[in-house]
Amino acid sequence: MKLSQEQLAEFDRNGFLVIPDLFSAEEVTEIRRAMEKAFAEDHPANVREKKSGVVRTAMGLHLRDETFAKLVRHPRLVEPAQQIAGENLYVQQVKINVKAAFEGEQWQWHQDFSTHHHDDGVPEPLALNLHIFLDDVTDFNGPLYFFKGSQEFGSVATLHDTETTSYALWVVEQDKVREISESCELVAATGKAGTALIFGDCLVHGSPPNMSPWNRAIFSLILNPVANAYAKEQRQDHHHHRDLTPVRPLADDCLLEPAL
Ligand SMILES: O=C(O)CCC(=O)C(=O)O
């Protein structure tokens, strides 16, 4: 699947792109079936919320389940990513952030690049984060908030926050967030299950706790150019996979096909 010139221009301008209905209800059901299995596992790559202990994020999924092995090679994710970031992309990270009803905690203001750079030694902010909504994401169940166009600030100073949640994150300082808010509109990325998002490594984003009675699960795939690979291996593989084999897209109906 190819993005149109208008979509590419929108991504350049805003730093993100929302694609409604990219995955069908049947495909979302298949992904959710694999998700429930992964969440039920007592697995070191399932990170739990600090307060409640429910799963916050389940990582390394393409190495744990055939459905996710296919999803990271899905042409509706890989081909748009190749248009933006070049043909040879490796699978850097694969997870589902669930943000459970009542219990899901916040993701502080951050740029993905800070973590990729400080923790993994990635040289340039070229990675792309590709999301698929696995629930309807509304204003109420903890959507991502994006500062539209904030990628124009480039890579900004960050602090390593190991306290606020169970997931250590390099976070953008409040003064910088205030400055960015003066020129960048804040938007909530909402949409029905099956909606996709693509955003770049310098977009400033975060998400509030989920105090609603509705779960909010989002699949996330990070693809990075092989030529821009990690230079540090201090984090576990599920945080930044070591395999630099470029992903090649499968057939469009791969998710509903029985075998890879
Ligand atoms: O799942 C969320 O609410 C935040 C996810 C996020 O910030 C990310 O994928 O970089």
PDBQT file of the ligand as one rigid body, heavy atoms in Angstrom, charges set to zero:
ROOT
HETATM    1  O1  LIG A 301       0.594   3.982  24.530  1.00  0.00    +0.000 OA
HETATM    2  C1  LIG A 301       0.698   5.155  24.864  1.00  0.00    +0.000 C 
HETATM    3  O2  LIG A 301      -0.202   5.753  25.437  1.00  0.00    +0.000 OA
HETATM    4  C2  LIG A 301       1.954   5.922  24.589  1.00  0.00    +0.000 C 
HETATM    5  C3  LIG A 301       2.833   5.220  23.619  1.00  0.00    +0.000 C 
HETATM    6  C4  LIG A 301       4.002   6.004  23.218  1.00  0.00    +0.000 C 
HETATM    7  O3  LIG A 301       4.247   7.079  23.691  1.00  0.00    +0.000 OA
HETATM    8  C5  LIG A 301       4.890   5.491  22.198  1.00  0.00    +0.000 C 
HETATM    9  O4  LIG A 301       4.571   4.453  21.558  1.00  0.00    +0.000 OA
HETATM   10  O5  LIG A 301       5.952   6.111  21.980  1.00  0.00    +0.000 OA
ENDROOT
TORSDOF 0
